[in-house]
């Protein structure tokens, strides 16, 4: 990870932690390797009330491509914002987690504002 990007990434993560609280703790993993799925990132609930695991991939294999492409700095930050909004709207008490309900959209806007206006 380049020094300038590392600084921007840490600033974004700090803004999200301070301005966009979640009910459970969030562990963020920045993964440099592409996976077998085309997802740029995902969030999962860890245990009953242990928290969230938020994964952001730096590389992705797009549909029809044979090799992975590195996400640019803005795309990585965008994925972080998107996934953080999931952490804000999901709770351990839910029997089923919807991907993008209306509350997610509101949370996404809040996260975007916190990072972009920082």
N, CA, C and O atoms as a GROMACS GRO file, in nm:
protein
  472
    1UNK      N    1   0.085  -0.117   0.000
    1UNK     CA    2   0.000   0.000   0.000
    1UNK      C    3   0.090   0.123   0.000
    1UNK      O    4   0.182   0.134   0.081
    2UNK      N    5   0.063   0.214  -0.090
    2UNK     CA    6   0.143   0.336  -0.100
    2UNK      C    7   0.122   0.424   0.023
    2UNK      O    8   0.016   0.423   0.084
    3UNK      N    9   0.225   0.500   0.057
    3UNK     CA   10   0.221   0.586   0.176
    3UNK      C   11   0.106   0.686   0.171
    3UNK      O   12   0.034   0.701   0.270
    4UNK      N   13   0.087   0.754   0.058
    4UNK     CA   14  -0.021   0.854   0.047
    4UNK      C   15  -0.158   0.789   0.064
    4UNK      O   16  -0.246   0.843   0.130
    5UNK      N   17  -0.174   0.672   0.003
    5UNK     CA   18  -0.302   0.602   0.016
    5UNK      C   19  -0.322   0.554   0.159
    5UNK      O   20  -0.432   0.565   0.213
    6UNK      N   21  -0.218   0.500   0.221
    6UNK     CA   22  -0.228   0.451   0.358
    6UNK      C   23  -0.278   0.562   0.451
    6UNK      O   24  -0.360   0.538   0.539
    7UNK      N   25  -0.227   0.682   0.430
    7UNK     CA   26  -0.270   0.797   0.512
    7UNK      C   27  -0.418   0.828   0.487
    7UNK      O   28  -0.493   0.851   0.582
    8UNK      N   29  -0.459   0.828   0.361
    8UNK     CA   30  -0.600   0.856   0.326
    8UNK      C   31  -0.692   0.747   0.382
    8UNK      O   32  -0.800   0.776   0.433
    9UNK      N   33  -0.649   0.622   0.371
    9UNK     CA   34  -0.727   0.508   0.420
    9UNK      C   35  -0.745   0.518   0.572
    9UNK      O   36  -0.856   0.501   0.622
   10UNK      N   37  -0.638   0.544   0.643
   10UNK     CA   38  -0.647   0.556   0.789
   10UNK      C   39  -0.735   0.674   0.831
   10UNK      O   40  -0.810   0.663   0.928
   11UNK      N   41  -0.727   0.784   0.759
   11UNK     CA   42  -0.811   0.900   0.788
   11UNK      C   43  -0.958   0.865   0.768
   11UNK      O   44  -1.043   0.905   0.848
   12UNK      N   45  -0.989   0.792   0.661
   12UNK     CA   46  -1.127   0.751   0.634
   12UNK      C   47  -1.177   0.658   0.743
   12UNK      O   48  -1.289   0.673   0.791
   13UNK      N   49  -1.096   0.562   0.782
   13UNK     CA   50  -1.135   0.467   0.886
   13UNK      C   51  -1.156   0.538   1.019
   13UNK      O   52  -1.251   0.508   1.092
   14UNK      N   53  -1.070   0.632   1.051
   14UNK     CA   54  -1.084   0.710   1.175
   14UNK      C   55  -1.215   0.790   1.174
   14UNK      O   56  -1.285   0.795   1.275
   15UNK      N   57  -1.246   0.852   1.061
   15UNK     CA   58  -1.370   0.930   1.049
   15UNK      C   59  -1.492   0.840   1.067
   15UNK      O   60  -1.588   0.878   1.134
   16UNK      N   61  -1.489   0.722   1.007
   16UNK     CA   62  -1.602   0.630   1.021
   16UNK      C   63  -1.618   0.586   1.166
   16UNK      O   64  -1.730   0.584   1.218
   17UNK      N   65  -1.509   0.552   1.231
   17UNK     CA   66  -1.517   0.508   1.371
   17UNK      C   67  -1.570   0.619   1.462
   17UNK      O   68  -1.646   0.591   1.556
   18UNK      N   69  -1.531   0.743   1.436
   18UNK     CA   70  -1.572   0.854   1.522
   18UNK      C   71  -1.712   0.906   1.492
   18UNK      O   72  -1.788   0.936   1.584
   19UNK      N   73  -1.747   0.916   1.363
   19UNK     CA   74  -1.870   0.983   1.324
   19UNK      C   75  -1.985   0.889   1.287
   19UNK      O   76  -2.099   0.933   1.275
   20UNK      N   77  -1.956   0.761   1.268
   20UNK     CA   78  -2.058   0.666   1.225
   20UNK      C   79  -2.054   0.543   1.315
   20UNK      O   80  -2.006   0.437   1.274
   21UNK      N   81  -2.104   0.556   1.437
   21UNK     CA   82  -2.094   0.446   1.533
   21UNK      C   83  -2.177   0.324   1.493
   21UNK      O   84  -2.280   0.335   1.426
   22UNK      N   85  -2.129   0.209   1.536
   22UNK     CA   86  -2.198   0.083   1.513
   22UNK      C   87  -2.235   0.023   1.648
   22UNK      O   88  -2.172   0.055   1.750
   23UNK      N   89  -2.335  -0.064   1.650
   23UNK     CA   90  -2.377  -0.127   1.775
   23UNK      C   91  -2.274  -0.227   1.826
   23UNK      O   92  -2.259  -0.246   1.947
   24UNK      N   93  -2.203  -0.291   1.734
   24UNK     CA   94  -2.102  -0.390   1.769
   24UNK      C   95  -1.966  -0.346   1.715
   24UNK      O   96  -1.960  -0.269   1.620
   25UNK      N   97  -1.856  -0.394   1.775
   25UNK     CA   98  -1.724  -0.358   1.725
   25UNK      C   99  -1.702  -0.407   1.581
   25UNK      O  100  -1.759  -0.507   1.539
   26UNK      N  101  -1.618  -0.334   1.507
   26UNK     CA  102  -1.589  -0.368   1.368
   26UNK      C  103  -1.440  -0.393   1.352
   26UNK      O  104  -1.357  -0.310   1.390
   27UNK      N  105  -1.407  -0.509   1.297
   27UNK     CA  106  -1.268  -0.540   1.264
   27UNK      C  107  -1.256  -0.529   1.112
   27UNK      O  108  -1.326  -0.600   1.039
   28UNK      N  109  -1.168  -0.441   1.066
   28UNK     CA  110  -1.151  -0.418   0.923
   28UNK      C  111  -1.026  -0.491   0.874
   28UNK      O  112  -0.919  -0.480   0.935
   29UNK      N  113  -1.041  -0.564   0.764
   29UNK     CA  114  -0.930  -0.637   0.704
   29UNK      C  115  -0.914  -0.588   0.561
   29UNK      O  116  -1.007  -0.595   0.481
   30UNK      N  117  -0.795  -0.538   0.529
   30UNK     CA  118  -0.763  -0.496   0.393
   30UNK      C  119  -0.686  -0.611   0.329
   30UNK      O  120  -0.572  -0.638   0.366
   31UNK      N  121  -0.748  -0.678   0.234
   31UNK     CA  122  -0.695  -0.800   0.174
   31UNK      C  123  -0.631  -0.769   0.038
   31UNK      O  124  -0.699  -0.720  -0.052
   32UNK      N  125  -0.501  -0.796   0.023
   32UNK     CA  126  -0.434  -0.764  -0.103
   32UNK      C  127  -0.458  -0.865  -0.215
   32UNK      O  128  -0.421  -0.839  -0.330
   33UNK      N  129  -0.520  -0.978  -0.184
   33UNK     CA  130  -0.535  -1.086  -0.283
   33UNK      C  131  -0.676  -1.095  -0.338
   33UNK      O  132  -0.773  -1.076  -0.263
   34UNK      N  133  -0.690  -1.124  -0.467
   34UNK     CA  134  -0.824  -1.149  -0.520
   34UNK      C  135  -0.872  -1.285  -0.473
   34UNK      O  136  -0.792  -1.374  -0.445
   35UNK      N  137  -1.000  -1.300  -0.463
   35UNK     CA  138  -1.056  -1.426  -0.420
   35UNK      C  139  -1.132  -1.494  -0.530
   35UNK      O  140  -1.135  -1.447  -0.644
   36UNK      N  141  -1.194  -1.606  -0.497
   36UNK     CA  142  -1.270  -1.679  -0.598
   36UNK      C  143  -1.401  -1.610  -0.634
   36UNK      O  144  -1.466  -1.648  -0.731
   37UNK      N  145  -1.440  -1.511  -0.556
   37UNK     CA  146  -1.564  -1.438  -0.585
   37UNK      C  147  -1.528  -1.299  -0.638
   37UNK      O  148  -1.418  -1.249  -0.617
   38UNK      N  149  -1.623  -1.238  -0.709
   38UNK     CA  150  -1.597  -1.107  -0.769
   38UNK      C  151  -1.623  -0.992  -0.674
   38UNK      O  152  -1.621  -0.876  -0.717
   39UNK      N  153  -1.648  -1.020  -0.549
   39UNK     CA  154  -1.680  -0.914  -0.455
   39UNK      C  155  -1.558  -0.828  -0.423
   39UNK      O  156  -1.448  -0.880  -0.404
   40UNK      N  157  -1.579  -0.698  -0.417
   40UNK     CA  158  -1.472  -0.607  -0.375
   40UNK      C  159  -1.464  -0.601  -0.223
   40UNK      O  160  -1.361  -0.563  -0.168
   41UNK      N  161  -1.572  -0.637  -0.157
   41UNK     CA  162  -1.574  -0.635  -0.012
   41UNK      C  163  -1.699  -0.702   0.040
   41UNK      O  164  -1.794  -0.723  -0.035
   42UNK      N  165  -1.699  -0.734   0.168
   42UNK     CA  166  -1.817  -0.792   0.231
   42UNK      C  167  -1.806  -0.774   0.381
   42UNK      O  168  -1.698  -0.748   0.435
   43UNK      N  169  -1.919  -0.788   0.447
   43UNK     CA  170  -1.926  -0.778   0.592
   43UNK      C  171  -1.995  -0.902   0.645
   43UNK      O  172  -2.093  -0.950   0.588
   44UNK      N  173  -1.943  -0.954   0.754
   44UNK     CA  174  -2.006  -1.070   0.816
   44UNK      C  175  -2.013  -1.049   0.967
   44UNK      O  176  -1.930  -0.981   1.027
   45UNK      N  177  -2.113  -1.110   1.026
   45UNK     CA  178  -2.132  -1.104   1.170
   45UNK      C  179  -2.049  -1.217   1.231
   45UNK      O  180  -2.056  -1.331   1.186
   46UNK      N  181  -1.970  -1.184   1.333
   46UNK     CA  182  -1.884  -1.282   1.398
   46UNK      C  183  -1.948  -1.324   1.530
   46UNK      O  184  -1.970  -1.241   1.618
   47UNK      N  185  -1.978  -1.450   1.542
   47UNK     CA  186  -2.037  -1.501   1.666
   47UNK      C  187  -2.172  -1.438   1.696
   47UNK      O  188  -2.233  -1.373   1.611
   48UNK      N  189  -2.218  -1.457   1.818
   48UNK     CA  190  -2.348  -1.404   1.862
   48UNK      C  191  -2.344  -1.252   1.879
   48UNK      O  192  -2.424  -1.182   1.817
   49UNK      N  193  -2.255  -1.202   1.959
   49UNK     CA  194  -2.245  -1.057   1.984
   49UNK      C  195  -2.101  -1.010   1.981
   49UNK      O  196  -2.067  -0.913   2.050
   50UNK      N  197  -2.017  -1.076   1.904
   50UNK     CA  198  -1.875  -1.042   1.906
   50UNK      C  199  -1.840  -0.924   1.816
   50UNK      O  200  -1.743  -0.854   1.844
   51UNK      N  201  -1.915  -0.900   1.712
   51UNK     CA  202  -1.888  -0.787   1.625
   51UNK      C  203  -1.895  -0.824   1.478
   51UNK      O  204  -1.948  -0.928   1.440
   52UNK      N  205  -1.841  -0.734   1.397
   52UNK     CA  206  -1.842  -0.751   1.253
   52UNK      C  207  -1.701  -0.768   1.200
   52UNK      O  208  -1.605  -0.715   1.257
   53UNK      N  209  -1.690  -0.843   1.093
   53UNK     CA  210  -1.564  -0.854   1.019
   53UNK      C  211  -1.591  -0.793   0.882
   53UNK      O  212  -1.673  -0.844   0.806
   54UNK      N  213  -1.522  -0.684   0.853
   54UNK     CA  214  -1.540  -0.611   0.729
   54UNK      C  215  -1.415  -0.634   0.644
   54UNK      O  216  -1.305  -0.599   0.686
   55UNK      N  217  -1.431  -0.691   0.527
   55UNK     CA  218  -1.318  -0.722   0.439
   55UNK      C  219  -1.327  -0.634   0.315
   55UNK      O  220  -1.432  -0.623   0.251
   56UNK      N  221  -1.214  -0.570   0.282
   56UNK     CA  222  -1.203  -0.491   0.159
   56UNK      C  223  -1.088  -0.551   0.078
   56UNK      O  224  -0.975  -0.560   0.126
   57UNK      N  225  -1.117  -0.591  -0.044
   57UNK     CA  226  -1.013  -0.645  -0.132
   57UNK      C  227  -0.947  -0.533  -0.211
   57UNK      O  228  -1.013  -0.439  -0.256
   58UNK      N  229  -0.817  -0.544  -0.227
   58UNK     CA  230  -0.744  -0.447  -0.310
   58UNK      C  231  -0.742  -0.489  -0.457
   58UNK      O  232  -0.715  -0.407  -0.545
   59UNK      N  233  -0.772  -0.615  -0.482
   59UNK     CA  234  -0.775  -0.667  -0.619
   59UNK      C  235  -0.905  -0.743  -0.640
   59UNK      O  236  -0.959  -0.804  -0.548
   60UNK      N  237  -0.954  -0.739  -0.763
   60UNK     CA  238  -1.078  -0.809  -0.795
   60UNK      C  239  -1.068  -0.866  -0.936
   60UNK      O  240  -1.008  -0.806  -1.025
   61UNK      N  241  -1.127  -0.983  -0.954
   61UNK     CA  242  -1.135  -1.043  -1.086
   61UNK      C  243  -1.274  -1.011  -1.139
   61UNK      O  244  -1.374  -1.058  -1.085
   62UNK      N  245  -1.280  -0.931  -1.244
   62UNK     CA  246  -1.409  -0.890  -1.297
   62UNK      C  247  -1.463  -0.995  -1.392
   62UNK      O  248  -1.389  -1.078  -1.445
   63UNK      N  249  -1.593  -0.990  -1.414
   63UNK     CA  250  -1.662  -1.085  -1.502
   63UNK      C  251  -1.593  -1.090  -1.639
   63UNK      O  252  -1.572  -0.987  -1.702
   64UNK      N  253  -1.560  -1.210  -1.681
   64UNK     CA  254  -1.499  -1.228  -1.813
   64UNK      C  255  -1.348  -1.209  -1.816
   64UNK      O  256  -1.284  -1.241  -1.916
   65UNK      N  257  -1.290  -1.158  -1.709
   65UNK     CA  258  -1.146  -1.134  -1.705
   65UNK      C  259  -1.073  -1.258  -1.655
   65UNK      O  260  -1.128  -1.338  -1.579
   66UNK      N  261  -0.951  -1.273  -1.700
   66UNK     CA  262  -0.871  -1.388  -1.656
   66UNK      C  263  -0.772  -1.348  -1.548
   66UNK      O  264  -0.719  -1.434  -1.477
   67UNK      N  265  -0.747  -1.220  -1.534
   67UNK     CA  266  -0.653  -1.173  -1.433
   67UNK      C  267  -0.719  -1.071  -1.343
   67UNK      O  268  -0.821  -1.011  -1.378
   68UNK      N  269  -0.661  -1.053  -1.228
   68UNK     CA  270  -0.714  -0.958  -1.130
   68UNK      C  271  -0.671  -0.816  -1.165
   68UNK      O  272  -0.564  -0.793  -1.222
   69UNK      N  273  -0.757  -0.723  -1.129
   69UNK     CA  274  -0.727  -0.581  -1.148
   69UNK      C  275  -0.718  -0.518  -1.010
   69UNK      O  276  -0.798  -0.549  -0.921
   70UNK      N  277  -0.621  -0.430  -0.992
   70UNK     CA  278  -0.607  -0.357  -0.866
   70UNK      C  279  -0.710  -0.245  -0.861
   70UNK      O  280  -0.722  -0.167  -0.956
   71UNK      N  281  -0.784  -0.236  -0.751
   71UNK     CA  282  -0.877  -0.125  -0.734
   71UNK      C  283  -0.796   0.002  -0.711
   71UNK      O  284  -0.691  -0.002  -0.647
   72UNK      N  285  -0.845   0.113  -0.765
   72UNK     CA  286  -0.774   0.238  -0.739
   72UNK      C  287  -0.808   0.286  -0.597
   72UNK      O  288  -0.898   0.232  -0.533
   73UNK      N  289  -0.738   0.386  -0.550
   73UNK     CA  290  -0.754   0.434  -0.413
   73UNK      C  291  -0.898   0.472  -0.381
   73UNK      O  292  -0.950   0.437  -0.275
   74UNK      N  293  -0.962   0.543  -0.472
   74UNK     CA  294  -1.101   0.587  -0.449
   74UNK      C  295  -1.196   0.469  -0.441
   74UNK      O  296  -1.291   0.472  -0.363
   75UNK      N  297  -1.173   0.366  -0.521
   75UNK     CA  298  -1.259   0.247  -0.517
   75UNK      C  299  -1.246   0.174  -0.384
   75UNK      O  300  -1.346   0.126  -0.330
   76UNK      N  301  -1.125   0.165  -0.330
   76UNK     CA  302  -1.106   0.098  -0.201
   76UNK      C  303  -1.179   0.174  -0.091
   76UNK      O  304  -1.245   0.113  -0.007
   77UNK      N  305  -1.169   0.307  -0.092
   77UNK     CA  306  -1.238   0.390   0.007
   77UNK      C  307  -1.389   0.375  -0.009
   77UNK      O  308  -1.462   0.368   0.090
   78UNK      N  309  -1.435   0.370  -0.132
   78UNK     CA  310  -1.578   0.353  -0.160
   78UNK      C  311  -1.630   0.220  -0.105
   78UNK      O  312  -1.739   0.216  -0.047
   79UNK      N  313  -1.553   0.113  -0.122
   79UNK     CA  314  -1.592  -0.018  -0.069
   79UNK      C  315  -1.596  -0.012   0.084
   79UNK      O  316  -1.688  -0.066   0.146
   80UNK      N  317  -1.498   0.052   0.145
   80UNK     CA  318  -1.496   0.067   0.291
   80UNK      C  319  -1.622   0.139   0.340
   80UNK      O  320  -1.684   0.095   0.437
   81UNK      N  321  -1.659   0.246   0.275
   81UNK     CA  322  -1.780   0.322   0.311
   81UNK      C  323  -1.904   0.234   0.296
   81UNK      O  324  -1.989   0.230   0.386
   82UNK      N  325  -1.914   0.164   0.184
   82UNK     CA  326  -2.028   0.078   0.155
   82UNK      C  327  -2.045  -0.029   0.264
   82UNK      O  328  -2.154  -0.050   0.316
   83UNK      N  329  -1.936  -0.094   0.296
   83UNK     CA  330  -1.942  -0.202   0.395
   83UNK      C  331  -1.965  -0.149   0.536
   83UNK      O  332  -2.032  -0.214   0.616
   84UNK      N  333  -1.911  -0.033   0.568
   84UNK     CA  334  -1.933   0.025   0.702
   84UNK      C  335  -2.082   0.055   0.722
   84UNK      O  336  -2.134   0.040   0.832
   85UNK      N  337  -2.149   0.097   0.615
   85UNK     CA  338  -2.294   0.123   0.624
   85UNK      C  339  -2.369  -0.005   0.661
   85UNK      O  340  -2.468   0.001   0.733
   86UNK      N  341  -2.322  -0.120   0.613
   86UNK     CA  342  -2.383  -0.248   0.654
   86UNK      C  343  -2.366  -0.268   0.805
   86UNK      O  344  -2.459  -0.310   0.873
   87UNK      N  345  -2.248  -0.238   0.856
   87UNK     CA  346  -2.222  -0.254   1.000
   87UNK      C  347  -2.313  -0.164   1.083
   87UNK      O  348  -2.352  -0.200   1.194
   88UNK      N  349  -2.346  -0.048   1.030
   88UNK     CA  350  -2.433   0.044   1.102
   88UNK      C  351  -2.578  -0.004   1.106
   88UNK      O  352  -2.651   0.027   1.200
   89UNK      N  353  -2.620  -0.080   1.005
   89UNK     CA  354  -2.762  -0.116   0.996
   89UNK      C  355  -2.792  -0.259   1.036
   89UNK      O  356  -2.909  -0.292   1.058
   90UNK      N  357  -2.692  -0.345   1.048
   90UNK     CA  358  -2.716  -0.483   1.090
   90UNK      C  359  -2.698  -0.495   1.240
   90UNK      O  360  -2.615  -0.425   1.299
   91UNK      N  361  -2.774  -0.581   1.301
   91UNK     CA  362  -2.757  -0.608   1.444
   91UNK      C  363  -2.764  -0.758   1.467
   91UNK      O  364  -2.818  -0.832   1.385
   92UNK      N  365  -2.711  -0.801   1.578
   92UNK     CA  366  -2.704  -0.945   1.604
   92UNK      C  367  -2.842  -1.006   1.626
   92UNK      O  368  -2.858  -1.127   1.611
   93UNK      N  369  -2.942  -0.927   1.661
   93UNK     CA  370  -3.075  -0.978   1.687
   93UNK      C  371  -3.155  -1.009   1.562
   93UNK      O  372  -3.260  -1.073   1.571
   94UNK      N  373  -3.108  -0.967   1.446
   94UNK     CA  374  -3.181  -0.991   1.323
   94UNK      C  375  -3.170  -1.137   1.282
   94UNK      O  376  -3.061  -1.194   1.284
   95UNK      N  377  -3.282  -1.197   1.245
   95UNK     CA  378  -3.278  -1.335   1.198
   95UNK      C  379  -3.230  -1.341   1.054
   95UNK      O  380  -3.170  -1.440   1.012
   96UNK      N  381  -3.257  -1.236   0.978
   96UNK     CA  382  -3.213  -1.230   0.838
   96UNK      C  383  -3.167  -1.088   0.807
   96UNK      O  384  -3.236  -0.992   0.841
   97UNK      N  385  -3.052  -1.074   0.744
   97UNK     CA  386  -2.999  -0.943   0.712
   97UNK      C  387  -3.025  -0.912   0.566
   97UNK      O  388  -2.979  -0.983   0.476
   98UNK      N  389  -3.098  -0.804   0.542
   98UNK     CA  390  -3.122  -0.760   0.405
   98UNK      C  391  -2.995  -0.692   0.356
   98UNK      O  392  -2.921  -0.631   0.433
   99UNK      N  393  -2.970  -0.702   0.226
   99UNK     CA  394  -2.849  -0.641   0.172
   99UNK      C  395  -2.852  -0.489   0.175
   99UNK      O  396  -2.762  -0.426   0.231
  100UNK      N  397  -2.954  -0.430   0.115
  100UNK     CA  398  -2.957  -0.284   0.103
  100UNK      C  399  -3.096  -0.228   0.131
  100UNK      O  400  -3.161  -0.176   0.040
  101UNK      N  401  -3.142  -0.238   0.255
  101UNK     CA  402  -3.272  -0.180   0.290
  101UNK      C  403  -3.261  -0.027   0.293
  101UNK      O  404  -3.150   0.026   0.286
  102UNK      N  405  -3.373   0.044   0.304
  102UNK     CA  406  -3.369   0.190   0.308
  102UNK      C  407  -3.277   0.245   0.417
  102UNK      O  408  -3.210   0.346   0.396
  103UNK      N  409  -3.274   0.180   0.533
  103UNK     CA  410  -3.186   0.227   0.641
  103UNK      C  411  -3.040   0.222   0.600
  103UNK      O  412  -2.959   0.304   0.643
  104UNK      N  413  -3.005   0.125   0.515
  104UNK     CA  414  -2.868   0.116   0.466
  104UNK      C  415  -2.833   0.239   0.382
  104UNK      O  416  -2.724   0.294   0.394
  105UNK      N  417  -2.926   0.283   0.298
  105UNK     CA  418  -2.902   0.400   0.215
  105UNK      C  419  -2.876   0.525   0.299
  105UNK      O  420  -2.789   0.605   0.265
  106UNK      N  421  -2.951   0.540   0.406
  106UNK     CA  422  -2.931   0.654   0.497
  106UNK      C  423  -2.794   0.643   0.563
  106UNK      O  424  -2.720   0.741   0.572
  107UNK      N  425  -2.759   0.523   0.609
  107UNK     CA  426  -2.629   0.501   0.673
  107UNK      C  427  -2.515   0.525   0.573
  107UNK      O  428  -2.412   0.583   0.608
  108UNK      N  429  -2.535   0.481   0.449
  108UNK     CA  430  -2.433   0.501   0.346
  108UNK      C  431  -2.406   0.651   0.325
  108UNK      O  432  -2.291   0.694   0.317
  109UNK      N  433  -2.514   0.729   0.317
  109UNK     CA  434  -2.498   0.873   0.299
  109UNK      C  435  -2.423   0.935   0.417
  109UNK      O  436  -2.339   1.024   0.398
  110UNK      N  437  -2.453   0.889   0.537
  110UNK     CA  438  -2.386   0.938   0.657
  110UNK      C  439  -2.236   0.904   0.653
  110UNK      O  440  -2.152   0.988   0.685
  111UNK      N  441  -2.205   0.783   0.615
  111UNK     CA  442  -2.065   0.740   0.605
  111UNK      C  443  -1.991   0.818   0.497
  111UNK      O  444  -1.878   0.863   0.517
  112UNK      N  445  -2.055   0.832   0.383
  112UNK     CA  446  -1.994   0.904   0.271
  112UNK      C  447  -1.962   1.048   0.313
  112UNK      O  448  -1.853   1.098   0.287
  113UNK      N  449  -2.058   1.112   0.378
  113UNK     CA  450  -2.040   1.249   0.424
  113UNK      C  451  -1.924   1.258   0.524
  113UNK      O  452  -1.844   1.351   0.517
  114UNK      N  453  -1.916   1.163   0.615
  114UNK     CA  454  -1.811   1.164   0.718
  114UNK      C  455  -1.672   1.152   0.655
  114UNK      O  456  -1.578   1.217   0.700
  115UNK      N  457  -1.659   1.070   0.551
  115UNK     CA  458  -1.529   1.048   0.490
  115UNK      C  459  -1.495   1.156   0.389
  115UNK      O  460  -1.383   1.208   0.390
  116UNK      N  461  -1.588   1.191   0.304
  116UNK     CA  462  -1.560   1.286   0.197
  116UNK      C  463  -1.544   1.429   0.248
  116UNK      O  464  -1.463   1.505   0.197
  117UNK      N  465  -1.624   1.464   0.350
  117UNK     CA  466  -1.615   1.601   0.402
  117UNK      C  467  -1.509   1.615   0.510
  117UNK      O  468  -1.495   1.723   0.570
  118UNK      N  469  -1.434   1.509   0.536
  118UNK     CA  470  -1.329   1.511   0.638
  118UNK      C  471  -1.213   1.598   0.596
  118UNK      O  472  -1.116   1.610   0.670
   0.00000   0.00000   0.00000
